Amino acid sequence: MADSITDIYVLQKRLEILKTVIALQDMEDIAIQTKKFEEVTAELENLELVMETAWIIDLLNKAAYGDAMQQIQQLLTRFKGLAAETAPEIEGLRTEVAALTSQISDVETELNSVEQTICQFEIQQTREIGEIALKVLTFKRRKATTKAEQLSGDKDAQREMEDAEREETSYRGAYEQKLARLMHPLTDEELKDLNTMFKKIAKLTHPDLIDKRYEIEAVALFRQAKEAKDSNDIAKMKEIYEYLTSGTAFVHEHKTVSEIDGLRNEVKALRRILEVNAQKLSTLKLSDNYQNIQSIDNWQAYFDGVKEKMMADLHQL
């Protein structure tokens, strides 16, 4: 049968209600329940089942209740074992989806709080000491380059110059990215919207929930969303989100699977999302960067001290 287990389960319940009202000889209720039964059968896809239910409806409309009861009982006999066996699993899977969704929400809330703390610290760090730190690294690179030129062929001097160049390039890239973020300041509400859209995009592009044919596009879209999040580019995030929810993006795989298989896949995907997010949260909270941030009582006093030391280093260079 092409129809889902839940469709059959609902159909079974409707048939049982029809049996009851016929047995009670409640003509008004029979008419009402026949109409509701007809509405349920309108969604059926299996041709054999469509014909059988149409026959029952025809018998009911003709008041041929004896024949109708016989056909109802035959269908109930066929459905009872199947629905009884699978409906509880569907309900269990739905409950697990709800539970996992709630857990993911809790983890994401805490993860967002930790990320916001780190982000705010780094923003203030960029404002307070970013330019000075870049100047220090630039002077160190120039000094190392001069030394390498003077000591041509000296491997240690050459390695020192390469290390200095790499350190300056790496910091410059991170510094410019943070400057771009400072150029796109967001209100608390906008920041909340940015994070909400990013989480939804992460799910919409999750490899377990899309057709494999669109996996490359999904990865690219997620990467663009991550870049938009890192630079506070809410306009770009909205563009990606609207594209994914417009119906013109890749087709999701769940359209081709049964309901019970779809729920199993969703549970599998949600478990993985929860595991990944929980691991990310744990890694962030245990990181040296976050531990250092947590140990600082007064950020301004801390940056004033770092700035003073960097200025002294700069004068020495």
N, C-alpha and C positions, 0 to 999 in steps of 0.2 A: 504493500500500500504506500502511495506517495504522501498521504496525509500524516501529520505528526502524531506522536503518541498522545499529546495533550488534546488535539482535536478529537481523537477517538475517545479519550477519557471524558471530555465534555459531552460528546454525542451519547456515550453510555449513560451519563447522568440524566440527560434529557429523555432518553428512552425509558428509564426507570420512573421518571416523573409522569410520563404519559401513561405507563402501566397503572400507576397509582390513581390518577384522575379518572381513567376509564373504569377501573374497579369500583371507584366511588360513585360512578354514574353522574358526575358533575359536568353537565353539558357545556355550561359557560366556561368552566376551567379547561375542558378539553379543547375548546376553540382557541383559548388563550395560549395553552401549552403547544398546540399544533403550530400556531404562528411562530412561537419562539423556536420550536424544533426546525421549522422551515428556514428561519434566519441562520441557524447553526449550519444546516446542510448546504447553504449557499456558498460556503467557503471551502467545500470539499473538492478534491481534485481527482481522486480515484473514480474512474468511470463506473465500475461495478457498484461501488458504494453509493454513488450518485443515483444510479438507477434503483437500487434497493430502497433507499430512503425516500425517493420520489414516489415509489409504489406505496410505501406506508402512508405518506401524506395524502395520496390520492384516496386510499382506503378510508382514512380518517375523515376527509372532506365528504365522502359518500356515506359516512356513518356506518361503514362496514367494520364495526369494532371487533368482531370475532376474528376475522381475517387479519385485521391490523395487529391485534394482540399476538397472534401466531407469528407474524413476521417480526414484530418487536422482540419476542422471546428468542427467535433464531439469531438475530443480530446480537442480542445481549449475551447469548451463549458464546458466540464467536469472540466478542470483545472482552468479556469479563476477565479471562486469564491474562490476556495481553496487557490490559490497562492496569490490573491489580499488580502485575509484575513490574511494570516500568514507571507508572505514575509516582510511586514513592521515591524512586531515584531522582526523577525530575524535580520533585518538591525539595528533596535533599540538596540537589545541585543548586537550585535557586536560593536556598537558605545559605549555602556555602558562598555563592556569589555575593550575596548581601553582606555576609560576615567579612569576606575578604575585602570587599569594597570599603567597608567601615575601617578595617585595620589599615588599609592602604592610605585612607584619608588621614588617620591619626599619625601615621609615620610621616606622610608628606607634610602635615602641619608642623611637626617637630623639625623635619628636614629643612623646611622653608625658614623656620626661625633661626636655625644654625647658619644656613646660607646667608640670611639677611645680616646676622651679626658679623660674619666674615666679610660680607660685601661692604657694610658700613665702615668697618675698620679699614679695609683696603682703600675705600674712597677717601677717608680722612687722611690715610697714609699718603695717598697720591697728592692730595692738596698740600699737606704739611712738608713732606720731604722728597716727593717724587722728582722734582726738578734738580734738587741738590744731589740726590743719589745718582742721577744720570750724569751730572757734571763730574762727580767723583769717578765714576766708571769710565767716562770719556778721557779724563786726564790719565787714569791708570793705563788705558789702552794706548794712548799716545806715548806715554813713558815706556811701556813695554815694546812698542814698535821702534822707538828710537834706539833702545838697548839692543834689539834684535838686528837692526841695521848696522850698529857699531860693532857688534860681535858676530859678523857674518859667518855662518857655518856652525855657530854654537847651538846645539840641539835644545839645551835647556832654555836659552833665551828665546828661541823660535817657539818652543812649546808654551812658554809664559805669554808670548804675544798672542798666540792662537787662543789660549784660554781667556785672555783679557778681551779679545775681539768677540768671542762667543758669549761671554758674560754680558758685555755691553749690548750686543745685538738682541739677546734674549730679554734683557731688562727693558730695552727701548720698545720692543714689540708689546710687552705687557703694559708698559707705561702709556703708550699711545692708545691701547685698547681701553684702559681705564680712563684716559682723558676723553675718549669718545663717549664713554658712559656718563661722565660728568657733563658733557655737552647735551645729554638727553635726560635731564632731571625729571623724575616722575613723582606724582603725588602718591600718597599711600594707596588710594583707590586704584590708580593706574597701575601701580606695582602689583597689587593684588590681581588685577585683570590680566596682566602680563604673565604672572605665574600660573594662573588658572588656565589660560589658553595654552601655555607651554605643556602643562600636564595632560591636557586633552589631546594635543598634537602628538605627544609621546605615545598615548594609547592608540590613536588613529593610525600611527605609522609603525605600531609594534609588529614585528615579523610573524608572530603567531596568529595575528588577526587579519592579515591581508593575503591576497593571492600572491604566490611566489613570483608571478610575472612582473609584479610592480615593486618588488623588494628594493631594487636599485633606486627607483624614484623616491620610495619611502625613506630610505637612508639619507638621500640628498635633502629631502624636505626637513627631516629631523635635524640635520646638521645646520641648515639655514635657520631653523627655529632656535637652536642652541646659540648661534651667533647673535641672533636678535635679542635673546634673553641676556646674554653677556654684555651687550651694548645698550640695553634699555630701549631698543628700537621697537616700540609698541606698534607702530604703523606697519612694519614688516611682519610682525607676529600676527597682526589682524589679517593681513593679506594671505599668509600661509593658512591660517585657521579657516578663513572664509572659503579658500580654494578647496580645502579638505572636506568642508561641510556643505559644499554647493551641489554635490551630486555629479560633478564633472571629473572628480579625481578617480583614482583606481577603485575597482570594484572589490568589496570585501568578500572573503571566502565563505563566510557563514551563510550566504544566500544559497549555496549549493549543497548544504548538509542538513541532516535532520535536526529537529530541535534538541533532542537528547545529546547528539554528537556536538551540536553547537554549544550547548551548556558545558559539556566536558572540556571542549577546547577553551571556552572562556575561563573556566576554573583553572585550567592549566596555565593560561596566560596570566591570570591575576596572581596565582601563586608565585610565578616567576617575577612579576612586577614587584610584589611584596618583598620577595627575597632580595632582589636587586636594590630596592630602595632602603631596606633595613640594613643591608651591607654598606651602602653608600653613607647612610646616617652614622653607622658605627665607625666607619673609616674617618669621616669628617670630625666626629667628636673626639677621636683618639689621635688625630693629627697634631703634630708639633705646633702648627700654625694656630689651630683653634685652642689648644691647651695654653699657648702663650697669650692669646687674646683674653682668655678667661682669667689668667693670672694677673692681668693689668687692671688695677682699680680705677686709675684716672688716665684716660687716653691722652688728653691734652698734655698733661705733665710728662707722660712717656714720650710723646713726639717732640716736645720741647727739648728733652734730654738727648734724644737721638739726633735732632737737628744740630744741637750745639756740638756734639761729637763729630758729625759729618763736616760741619764748617771748619773745625780744627783740622780734620784730615785734608780738606780741600786746600787750606792754606799751606799745609806741609807739602802737598804735591806741586 
